[in-house]
Amino acid sequence: MKRPITSTARRGSTYLLVLGSTMLVTVIGLSALFAVTLERRRAEAAGDAVKARFYAQSALEMAAHWIDDDPDWRSNRPNGAWATDVPIGNGTFGVQVVDPGDGVLSNSQTGAIHITCTGVKSRRPRSRRWPRRSTAART
């Protein structure tokens, strides 16, 4: 013989159905929130990388200006770091100039140099390297 379904049993199954649906909606909402947070962080990191690249490019232009502005730059400037942690925008830049041959800038007016410029924005460094052969005659 079958027992009749009481209203108490119906209320219990309805409660479980509502509880399950609520949990499903909560999980979907939290997943979407997590995905948006990750995407925002990724976009910020990409923006910081672009700014750091621009800071490195500015450092390269500064190094070229220093070289073009001083005819005796090989004697007046050291082999190695020319600038470190120079503030620019919301970050910093650095410039390093080395003579790859013998490590002495002043012994040759036409020797090759390597200029390495680093731009940093929010601890995300980017570098630009520029090998350049200088010429004794300037225009």
C-alpha positions as CSV (number, residue, x, y, z in Angstrom):
1,M,0.0,0.0,0.0
2,K,1.2,3.4,-0.9
3,R,1.6,6.2,1.6
4,P,0.2,9.5,0.6
5,I,2.7,12.3,0.1
6,T,2.3,14.8,2.9
7,S,2.8,18.6,2.6
8,T,5.9,18.4,4.8
9,A,7.7,16.1,2.4
10,R,6.9,18.5,-0.5
11,R,8.2,21.5,1.4
12,G,11.5,19.6,2.1
13,S,12.1,18.8,-1.6
14,T,11.2,22.4,-2.6
15,Y,13.7,23.6,0.0
16,L,16.5,21.4,-1.4
17,L,15.7,22.5,-5.0
18,V,15.9,26.2,-4.0
19,L,19.1,25.6,-2.0
20,G,20.7,23.8,-4.9
21,S,19.7,26.6,-7.4
22,T,21.0,29.3,-5.0
23,M,24.4,27.5,-4.7
24,L,24.6,27.1,-8.5
25,V,23.9,30.8,-9.0
26,T,26.5,31.7,-6.3
27,V,29.2,29.6,-7.9
28,I,28.5,31.1,-11.3
29,G,28.7,34.6,-9.9
30,L,31.9,34.0,-8.0
31,S,33.5,32.5,-11.1
32,A,32.6,35.5,-13.2
33,L,34.0,37.8,-10.5
34,F,37.2,35.9,-10.4
35,A,37.5,36.0,-14.2
36,V,37.0,39.8,-14.3
37,T,39.6,40.2,-11.6
38,L,42.1,38.2,-13.6
39,E,41.4,40.1,-16.8
40,R,41.8,43.4,-15.0
41,R,45.2,42.3,-13.6
42,R,46.3,41.1,-17.0
43,A,45.3,44.4,-18.6
44,E,47.2,46.4,-16.0
45,A,50.3,44.3,-16.5
46,A,50.1,44.8,-20.3
47,G,49.7,48.6,-19.8
48,D,52.7,48.6,-17.4
49,A,54.8,46.7,-19.9
50,V,54.0,49.2,-22.6
51,K,54.9,52.1,-20.3
52,A,58.2,50.4,-19.3
53,R,59.0,50.0,-23.0
54,F,58.4,53.7,-23.6
55,Y,60.6,54.5,-20.6
56,A,63.4,52.4,-22.1
57,Q,63.0,54.1,-25.4
58,S,63.2,57.5,-23.7
59,A,66.4,56.3,-22.0
60,L,67.8,55.4,-25.3
61,E,67.0,58.9,-26.7
62,M,68.6,60.5,-23.6
63,A,71.8,58.4,-24.2
64,A,71.9,59.5,-27.8
65,H,71.4,63.1,-26.7
66,W,74.3,62.8,-24.2
67,I,76.6,61.3,-26.8
68,D,75.6,64.0,-29.5
69,D,75.8,66.8,-27.0
70,D,79.4,66.1,-25.7
71,P,82.2,65.7,-28.3
72,D,84.4,64.3,-25.6
73,W,81.9,61.9,-24.2
74,R,84.3,58.9,-24.4
75,S,86.6,60.6,-22.0
76,N,84.0,62.3,-19.8
77,R,81.7,59.4,-19.3
78,P,82.5,56.0,-17.7
79,N,82.3,52.6,-19.2
80,G,79.2,51.1,-17.6
81,A,76.2,52.8,-15.8
82,W,75.5,56.3,-17.0
83,A,72.2,56.6,-15.2
84,T,70.3,54.4,-12.7
85,D,66.8,54.6,-11.3
86,V,66.1,58.0,-13.0
87,P,62.4,58.9,-12.3
88,I,60.3,59.3,-15.4
89,G,56.5,59.3,-15.4
90,N,55.4,56.6,-13.0
91,G,58.5,54.6,-13.3
92,T,62.3,54.8,-13.7
93,F,64.9,54.2,-16.4
94,G,68.6,53.3,-16.5
95,V,71.3,53.6,-19.1
96,Q,74.4,51.5,-19.4
97,V,77.1,52.1,-22.1
98,V,79.9,49.6,-22.6
99,D,82.7,49.0,-25.0
100,P,82.3,45.4,-25.9
101,G,85.9,45.0,-27.2
102,D,88.1,46.0,-24.3
103,G,85.8,47.8,-21.8
104,V,87.6,51.1,-22.2
105,L,85.6,53.9,-24.0
106,S,88.4,56.5,-24.2
107,N,91.0,54.5,-26.2
108,S,89.1,54.7,-29.5
109,Q,87.0,57.3,-31.1
110,T,85.3,55.0,-33.6
111,G,85.0,51.7,-31.6
112,A,81.7,50.0,-31.2
113,I,79.6,50.6,-28.1
114,H,76.6,48.8,-26.7
115,I,73.9,50.9,-25.1
116,T,71.5,49.0,-22.8
117,C,68.5,51.0,-21.6
118,T,66.0,49.7,-19.1
119,G,62.6,51.1,-18.3
120,V,60.7,49.9,-15.2
121,K,57.0,50.4,-14.4
122,S,55.6,48.6,-11.3
123,R,58.5,46.1,-11.1
124,R,58.1,45.1,-14.7
125,P,61.4,45.9,-16.4
126,R,61.8,46.2,-20.2
127,S,65.1,46.7,-22.0
128,R,66.3,48.1,-25.2
129,R,69.7,47.3,-26.5
130,W,71.4,49.4,-29.2
131,P,74.8,48.5,-30.6
132,R,76.2,51.6,-32.2
133,R,79.4,52.4,-34.0
134,S,80.4,56.0,-33.3
135,T,82.1,58.2,-35.9
136,A,84.8,60.7,-35.2
137,A,83.3,63.2,-37.6
138,R,80.0,64.8,-36.4
139,T,77.5,66.6,-38.5
